[in-house]
Amino acid sequence: MTKSGLIEAVADRTPHISKKDTEIVVNTIFESMAEALKHGERIEIRGFGSFQVKIREAREGRNPKTGEPVHIAAKRTPFFKVGKELKEMVDHASQIPLPGNGGGAGSDGPG
């Protein structure tokens, strides 16, 4: 699902709100979440999961092309931890084949 797909789904469920207003609401939610993470706040959405910022320490890496050591600076990165209810919902949907999977786990596809 894309952001425009999400806006479309919310607009379909809320016919009393214009699609433009729905887009503003969805954008405001994402902007608020991004701003909270930017300030180091944790976001918890019960039944869905939580977002937080994790700090990755500076480390030495290697240039894959030359093999030369490269310094990788410390950075802050967003991290999502899935909630129990969402994890269970996705797991219980495992009886349904995924698109392009051709019929479930272990399938090589058609034929």
N, C-alpha and C positions, 0 to 999 in steps of 0.2 A: 504494500500500500504506500502510496506517495502522499505528500502533504495535500495536494489538490484532491486526491481520492478521499482523504480524511475529511476535508472541507465538504465535499459532495455528500459523504455519508452522514455528517452532522446536519447538513442542510435538508437532506431527505427526512430525517427524524424530527426536525423542528420546522414544519411548514409555516408557522406563524412568525418566523424570523427570516429576513431576506438573506439571500446567498452572500451578498456583500457584507452584511453584518456578521454572518457566520464566519466568513473569512477573517474579519477583524478580531473576533473572539479567539479563533484558533491561533492566529498570529500573536495575539496578546499573551496567550498561555505559553507559547514557545519562547517568546521574548522574556517573559517573567522567569521562566525556568532557567534560561541561559544567563540572565542577570544574577539570579540566586547562586548558580554554580560559579559564576565569575567572582563572586564575593566569598566563595568557600562554604556556602550554606549547603546543607543536605536537603534533598527533596524526597519525601516519602508519600507514595500514593498507595494506600491500603488496597490489597488484593491485586496490585499490579507489580510494584517493585519500588526500588529506591535508586536515586541518582546521587552521586557524591564525587568530589574531586579527590583523586589520588595523586600523590607526588612520586614521580619516578626520579630516582637519584641519578646523578651524573655517572657516566660509566664509559669504559673504553669499548669500542666496537671495531669492526674491520670493514674496509672497503671491499665489497665482494668481487670487484673487478681486478684490483691490484693486490689485495691481501694486506694493504697498509693499515696500521692501527689508526683509528679515528676517534677523537674525543666527542662524546655525545653529551650535551649539556642536560642538566636537570630540567624537568618540565612538569607542569600540572596537566593532568588528563582526566576527562570525565569518565566515570565508571558507572555501569548499571548493574544492579543486582536484582534478579527476577524474584517476584513475590511467590509465596507458596501456592496461592489460588491460581495465578496465571500459569505457573509451572504445571500444576495438576490438570488444568484445562487443556493445555497444549499436549500433554502426555496422553490424555484420554482421547484426543483427536487423532492419535497415531493409527487408529483403525482405518482412517481415511487416507488413501494414497495421495502423496504430494504431486502437484503438477510436474510433468516431465519424468516422473518416477516409474511410470509404466505398470504400477500394480503393487507397490508395497516394498517392504524391506527385502533386500537380497535380489531384487529383480534386475535383470540386465536390460530390460526394456522389451519392446515387441519382438516376437519370434523366438 
